[in-house]
């Protein structure tokens, strides 16, 4: 797994490498996405300043690579206060 000099792991969206924090605490939780049920495989949290200059931002249905695996974004939302963004990711083929 790639990491930045800060020690944070790297997620890739398009051609951008983004420092993030990963969590599997929500793994197995299901979300309804576009009328279909999808299971969360991984959650990534991105600091707002890391996303400066990223346009467009990731959104549901887009692909993010992390740890050598591609994931489909199930949901993308800012935390209260907007300091971070949270991406719930699922199987890219689901």
ZAMARGU-4260 file (C-alpha; in steps of 0.2 Angstrom, whole numbers, plus 5000, padded with zeros to 4 digits):
<rodrens>
0) 5000/5000/5000 | 5007/5017/4995 | 5008/5030/5009 | 5012/5049/5009 | 5027/5055/5019
5) 5015/5059/5033 | 5012/5041/5035 | 4994/5042/5028 | 4988/5029/5016 | 4985/5034/4998
10) 4969/5033/4988 | 4968/5036/4970 | 4954/5045/4961 | 4957/5048/4943 | 4975/5053/4942
15) 4975/5062/4959 | 4983/5053/4974 | 4974/5058/4990 | 4980/5056/5008 | 4966/5047/5018
20) 4962/5037/5033 | 4954/5020/5031 | 4941/5011/5042 | 4933/4995/5041 | 4921/4998/5056
25) 4906/5000/5044 | 4911/4984/5034 | 4895/4974/5031 | 4883/4988/5034 | 4871/4990/5019
30) 4866/5006/5010 | 4852/5008/4998 | 4860/5016/4982 | 4849/5020/4968 | 4835/5008/4973
35) 4848/4994/4976 | 4856/4987/4992 | 4875/4988/4992 | 4886/4982/5006 | 4900/4994/5013
40) 4917/4986/5011 | 4928/5000/5016 | 4926/5018/5022 | 4939/5032/5018 | 4940/5049/5026
45) 4948/5064/5018 | 4953/5080/5025 | 4945/5095/5016 | 4962/5103/5012 | 4968/5087/5003
50) 4953/5089/4991 | 4958/5106/4986 | 4960/5107/4967 | 4951/5090/4964 | 4937/5093/4952
55) 4925/5085/4951 | 4925/5078/4968 | 4921/5059/4970 | 4903/5055/4970 | 4892/5040/4971
60) 4895/5028/4956 | 4913/5034/4953 | 4928/5023/4956 | 4942/5025/4970 | 4958/5014/4971
65) 4965/5010/4988 | 4977/4996/4993 | 4978/4989/4975 | 4959/4987/4974 | 4946/4997/4965
70) 4930/5001/4974 | 4914/5009/4969 | 4909/5025/4979 | 4892/5021/4987 | 4890/5037/4996
75) 4901/5053/4998 | 4897/5066/5011 | 4905/5080/5021 | 4905/5078/5040 | 4896/5091/5050
80) 4907/5107/5049 | 4914/5101/5033 | 4932/5097/5039 | 4932/5080/5031 | 4923/5070/5018
85) 4918/5052/5020 | 4917/5040/5006 | 4908/5023/5009 | 4915/5011/4996 | 4908/4994/4990
90) 4913/4981/4977 | 4916/4989/4960 | 4907/4975/4951 | 4891/4975/4962
</rodrens>
